[in-house]
Amino acid sequence: MKTIAGTFRYQYDGENPALLTRMTGPVHRVDTTYEPTRDLIAEVRNVSAGRISKLPKSDAAPVPQVDDRDGAIDRRIDAAAAAGAGQHPISAYTYENDALGRRARIGMSGEAFERHSVPQAVEVAYNDRSEVIGATYDRIDKIGENGIDRNHRSYGYQYDAIGNREKATVETPSEKVETSYTANALNQYTQIQNKKSIQGNPENPDNPVQKDRSRRNPVNPAVNPVHPVHDPDGNLLRDGEG
């Protein structure tokens, strides 16, 4: 496919042509692999294809010679992809799926993540209705002061019997935020209440300190409750923030 940015080529699985396995563009290549017995994505790798402004040197592996213009472009893309083979990926995602096909763990690696020191893995938990009830982010090779992983954070969610969110929590080594939701008979949120706590003592991480800041927080007004307002048809009139 030709675009203003350049030409893109797509390759599909030999046994299942509906599964995309490779996309090669002017400057990068994306490879997608699947589980051997299920059509579930197991890994996605984004690798730099290098510069394609000129053909590879004469001692490089030969590439097919095509006379027409499309073939020449394809030849350059193939050469660039070959040059990028084996390189450290720009980004890579690995997926572990449970027996029901839900993503239970997501691994992240590559230059993009390493450069910004973001978490390298996410573990996801579900209830028996396949609602996400928890997610934990970790980067085990980036440990901060007193052995605490500064990038660690976890999320938790609770729902009522019909799937309305009742509570959400976000927890890091330094603080915890709990958000409570109140719904009306039309399953519309009528109140959202945040409660923030400071936790952890940098001098003694084994003796955490909790400090309730839910009643007053002039620095973070989101801690105060908000009251969304709806009209009789269920349309949101005010989000309660302003």
JONOR-V731981 format. One record per residue. N is the residue number from 1. RES is the residue in one letter. OMEGA is omega in whole degrees, 0 to 359 (* if undefined). D_LAST is the distance of its C-alpha to the last C-alpha in Angstrom with 1 decimal. Layout:
<<N;RES;OMEGA;D_LAST> <N;RES;OMEGA;D_LAST>>
This chain:
<<1;M;180;47.5> <2;K;175;47.3> <3;T;177;44.1> <4;I;181;43.4> <5;A;182;42.8> <6;G;182;46.2> <7;T;179;47.9> <8;F;179;46.6> <9;R;184;48.9> <10;Y;177;48.2> <11;Q;185;50.5> <12;Y;181;50.4> <13;D;183;52.1> <14;G;181;55.7> <15;E;179;55.7> <16;N;185;52.3> <17;P;177;51.5> <18;A;183;47.9> <19;L;177;47.1> <20;L;181;46.1> <21;T;180;47.8> <22;R;170;47.5> <23;M;181;45.7> <24;T;180;47.3> <25;G;183;45.8> <26;P;186;46.9> <27;V;179;45.5> <28;H;180;44.6> <29;R;178;45.7> <30;V;178;43.8> <31;D;180;46.0> <32;T;177;45.0> <33;T;186;47.1> <34;Y;174;47.1> <35;E;184;48.4> <36;P;184;52.1> <37;T;179;52.0> <38;R;179;48.5> <39;D;179;46.6> <40;L;182;43.8> <41;I;178;42.7> <42;A;180;44.1> <43;E;173;43.4> <44;V;182;41.9> <45;R;178;43.2> <46;N;186;42.1> <47;V;177;45.1> <48;S;179;45.6> <49;A;179;48.5> <50;G;180;49.4> <51;R;180;50.4> <52;I;181;52.1> <53;S;178;53.2> <54;K;182;56.8> <55;L;179;58.9> <56;P;180;59.8> <57;K;186;63.0> <58;S;181;66.3> <59;D;178;66.6> <60;A;181;63.5> <61;A;182;63.8> <62;P;176;64.8> <63;V;182;62.5> <64;P;179;63.6> <65;Q;180;64.7> <66;V;186;63.5> <67;D;184;64.7> <68;D;186;62.0> <69;R;180;58.7> <70;D;179;56.5> <71;G;179;58.8> <72;A;178;58.7> <73;I;179;54.9> <74;D;180;55.1> <75;R;179;57.7> <76;R;179;55.5> <77;I;177;52.6> <78;D;180;55.0> <79;A;179;56.3> <80;A;179;52.8> <81;A;178;51.9> <82;A;179;55.2> <83;A;181;54.5> <84;G;181;51.2> <85;A;178;52.8> <86;G;179;52.7> <87;Q;173;50.1> <88;H;187;47.3> <89;P;170;44.4> <90;I;175;41.3> <91;S;178;39.4> <92;A;177;40.7> <93;Y;173;39.3> <94;T;185;41.5> <95;Y;171;40.6> <96;E;184;42.2> <97;N;180;41.8> <98;D;184;42.7> <99;A;180;45.2> <100;L;179;42.6> <101;G;179;41.6> <102;R;180;38.3> <103;R;182;37.5> <104;A;180;38.2> <105;R;178;38.2> <106;I;177;37.1> <107;G;182;38.9> <108;M;180;37.8> <109;S;180;40.2> <110;G;185;41.2> <111;E;183;40.6> <112;A;181;36.9> <113;F;181;36.1> <114;E;182;38.6> <115;R;184;37.4> <116;H;176;33.9> <117;S;178;35.1> <118;V;181;32.8> <119;P;183;33.8> <120;Q;179;36.9> <121;A;176;36.7> <122;V;175;34.3> <123;E;187;35.6> <124;V;178;34.0> <125;A;182;34.6> <126;Y;170;34.5> <127;N;184;35.2> <128;D;175;37.8> <129;R;180;35.4> <130;S;172;34.7> <131;E;178;31.1> <132;V;179;30.1> <133;I;178;30.0> <134;G;175;30.3> <135;A;182;30.6> <136;T;179;32.1> <137;Y;180;32.2> <138;D;169;35.2> <139;R;192;37.2> <140;I;182;40.3> <141;D;178;41.9> <142;K;183;39.1> <143;I;181;39.5> <144;G;182;37.8> <145;E;176;38.9> <146;N;176;40.8> <147;G;181;41.1> <148;I;176;37.4> <149;D;184;36.1> <150;R;182;33.1> <151;N;181;32.0> <152;H;171;32.2> <153;R;182;29.2> <154;S;180;29.0> <155;Y;176;26.7> <156;G;183;27.2> <157;Y;175;26.0> <158;Q;184;26.9> <159;Y;173;26.9> <160;D;187;28.0> <161;A;181;31.1> <162;I;171;29.6> <163;G;175;27.6> <164;N;179;24.1> <165;R;179;22.7> <166;E;182;22.8> <167;K;174;22.5> <168;A;179;22.2> <169;T;173;23.5> <170;V;185;23.7> <171;E;175;26.5> <172;T;178;28.1> <173;P;185;30.9> <174;S;181;28.6> <175;E;178;25.7> <176;K;179;24.5> <177;V;176;21.1> <178;E;179;21.1> <179;T;179;18.4> <180;S;182;19.1> <181;Y;175;18.2> <182;T;182;18.8> <183;A;176;19.9> <184;N;183;21.1> <185;A;178;24.4> <186;L;180;23.2> <187;N;175;22.2> <188;Q;179;18.5> <189;Y;178;16.2> <190;T;176;14.8> <191;Q;175;13.9> <192;I;186;13.7> <193;Q;177;15.0> <194;N;176;15.9> <195;K;184;19.0> <196;K;178;20.4> <197;S;171;24.1> <198;I;181;26.2> <199;Q;180;29.5> <200;G;176;32.8> <201;N;184;35.0> <202;P;179;36.1> <203;E;181;39.4> <204;N;184;40.1> <205;P;178;38.3> <206;D;181;40.4> <207;N;185;38.7> <208;P;180;34.9> <209;V;177;32.7> <210;Q;178;29.6> <211;K;183;27.0> <212;D;179;24.2> <213;R;187;20.9> <214;S;185;18.8> <215;R;180;18.4> <216;R;176;17.3> <217;N;182;16.4> <218;P;180;15.0> <219;V;183;15.9> <220;N;183;13.9> <221;P;179;10.7> <222;A;178;10.8> <223;V;180;13.7> <224;N;182;11.9> <225;P;174;11.7> <226;V;185;9.0> <227;H;177;10.1> <228;P;181;10.2> <229;V;181;11.8> <230;H;174;14.9> <231;D;182;17.4> <232;P;179;21.1> <233;D;179;21.9> <234;G;179;19.6> <235;N;179;17.2> <236;L;178;13.6> <237;L;179;11.7> <238;R;180;8.1> <239;D;178;7.4> <240;G;182;5.7> <241;E;186;3.8> <242;G;*;0.0>>
